[in-house]
Amino acid sequence: MSFLSQRYARTDPGQLEPQVAYTKWAESYPPRAHNALMRVEQSAMETSLRSLSVSRALDVGTGTGRYLDVLDDARVPTRVGLDLSEAMLARARRGARPLVRSDACALPFASGAFDLVLASLMVGDIKGLASWAREMSRVLRSGGSLLYSDFHPIWVERGWQRTFRTEDGVSWNVSYHPHTLEEHRVALKRADLRIVSTTEPLLEDVCDGPACVVILARKPGA
């Protein structure tokens, strides 16, 4: 994703709903952390991931498969990527890994199927945070973990936008649903998930505040 630099602060690009945007974006979307926000987000996510013992992981909103590579590097035996965008999954398939096309709020998996559900910067695509959190909790085993990131609430205060540029040079804004930290806490509590840690990585060389929030939550049990 492209964020927070002056060239992306323009207000004139057209705005697209996420699934339309991802279709346009997919062919030029790299399967790696390709800007400052994604790099600090991934560093915080990997720090939390290293504290976990994981055998079966689901990457929700996998996109082009960036976090499937992270899970592979962490030697997680079973890694499944899920996304609603067929265009993004087509890029991820070039890596020949298990992928599923589905809605994140209606996962096609049995209850308790995973030790870890991971979701990177995708929950902004979800309006119903509570229903999303319940579904993440459902597919976690007792004692399993949800590790996810979201755009920081400071985005609303400062008018920051989620923007990308297609290969033909056209810029587009991607709409998203902002969530406050309190909304995250309430949604997780109602889903029977207990927050272990909340991290707000700073982008000191780009802006004077946090640009994302990384949350690790655990489902009670053995």
N, C-alpha and C positions, 0 to 999 in steps of 0.2 A: 504494500500500500504506500501511497505517497501522502505525507503529512507535513504541515507546520512550517514549511519553507515559504519564502515570499512568493515564489512563482505559483504556489498552491493556495495563496490567500485571496486569489481573485474571486469576485462574486458573480462573474458573468457566465461561467460554464453552466450547461444545462444539468438538471438534476434527474437522476434515475433511481428507480426502485432497485434493491440489491440484486435480485435475480436477473434483471435486464442488464444491470451493470456488469455482473460477473460473466455474462455471455460475451460482452464486448471486451472485457478485461483479460479473459482467460489466456489468450494466445501470447500476450506479452507479460503475464504474471510469473515472476521467477519463483521456483520452489525453494527459496532461501530468504533469510531476513535481509531485505534489500534497502532498508533505510534506518535512520537513527531510532525511531520509535520501535520498530520491530526488533532491533538489536537489543535495546534495553529490556523490552518485554520478554524476549526469549531468554536472556540472561537470568531474569528473575524467575521465569518458569522453570528453567533447568535447575536452578538452586533448590527449588521446592521438590522437583522430581527426584533429585539425588537423595532426598531424605526418605523416599518411599521404597518399599519392596513390592514389585509389580510383576505379575505373570500374564495378565490379560488386560489389555488397554484398548479403549475406544477413543479415537480422535474425532470429535464432532466438529463439523465445519472444516474438514481437512483441506479443502481447496486443492492446491497442486501438490499436497503431500509433505509440506515442510516439516510438520511435527511427526510424521511417520519416520522420517530420517532421524529425528531426535530420539524417538523411542527405539529405533534400531541401534543407534549409538549407545543407548542405555541398556542394551541387551535384554529388552523386554521380549519374551518368547512369542506372545501372540499380540499382533497389532492390527487393528481394523480401522480403516478410514471411512468416514461417512460425510456426505455433502448432498445438498439439494440441487446444486448446479451441475448439470451434465457436462457443460463445457469445461469447468474446472476439473472434474473427475477424469475427463479425457486426457488432460495434461498429466494428472497423477498416475494414470494407467501406464504411462511410458516407463514407470518404474516397476511395473509388474508386482503389485502388492494387493492384498485383499481390500476391496472397496465396495461400498454400498451406497446407492442413491436413495435418500429418504429424508423426510421432514424431521428436524431435530426434536420436535415436540410430539412425535409419534414414532418412537424408535422400534424397528422390527427385530427386537431381541428379547429374550426371556428375562424375567426379573432376576437380579443377582448375577448377571452374566459376566461382569467385569470387576477387576480390582481397582481400576482407575478409569475415570472419564476425564478427558482433557479437551478443552475448547479454547482456542486462541482467537481473540478479537472477533468473535462471531455473534456474541449474545446481543450486540447492538442491532443485529438484524431481527431480533425477537421482541415483539411488543409485550407479550405476556410472560414476563420474567418468572412469575410464580409457577406457571404450568411447565415452563422449560425446566426449572429446578426440580420439580416433582418427577419429571421423566428422567432426568439425570440420576436422581436418587433411586428410582425404581430399578434401573439396570445395574446399580452397584450392589455388590455383596455387602453383608454386614462387616463393618470395619474398613470398607473401601473408601477411596478418596476421589473427590472432584477437584480438579485443578484447572482454573480458567482465568482469562483476562478479559477486560472490557475497557472501552475508552473512558478516560477519567471524567467525572462530572464537571471539571473545570472547562471542558470543551464548550459547554453551553454558555458559561459566563463570558468566555472570550470569543465566541462566535467562530471557533475552529470548524473546519469542514473536512470530510473524508473525500479525497479527490484523486483521480488518476488521469493519465493521458494515454490515448490509444496511439498505435503506431503511425497513424496519419496526422498526429499532432493535435488532435481535438481533445480538450479537457472536459471532464465530466465530474459532477458531484454525485456521491452515493448517499442516499438518505439513510438515516439510522435512528434508532430509538434510544435516547439517553436514559441512563439509570443512575439514581443517586446511590451513595454508599448505604444509606438506610434501607432503600428498596432491595439491595442485594442481601442485607442482613435479614430482613423480614422474609424474603422469598426462601432463603436457605433454611431458616428456622422452621417455616411451615412445611418444608420438604423433609424435615427430620435430618438436616445436615448441620453439623457443628463447625463453625469457623475455627480453623487452627491458626491461620496467619493471613494477614492482609498487607500487601506490599504496594507502595505507590512510587514506582521508579521515576527518577528525575531525568529530564533531558536538558542538562545544564548548558550544553553548547548550542541548543536550538531554541529553548524557551526557558522562562523562569519559574517553572512549576512542573508537577507530574503530568504526564500525558496518558497514562494508563493505570489501571489497578489490577493486581494479580491476587487472586483469592484461592487459598487452599482450604477445603472443608472436608470433613470426614463423616461417614455414616456410622452411627453407634453400633457396637457389637464386637464380636470376637475378631 
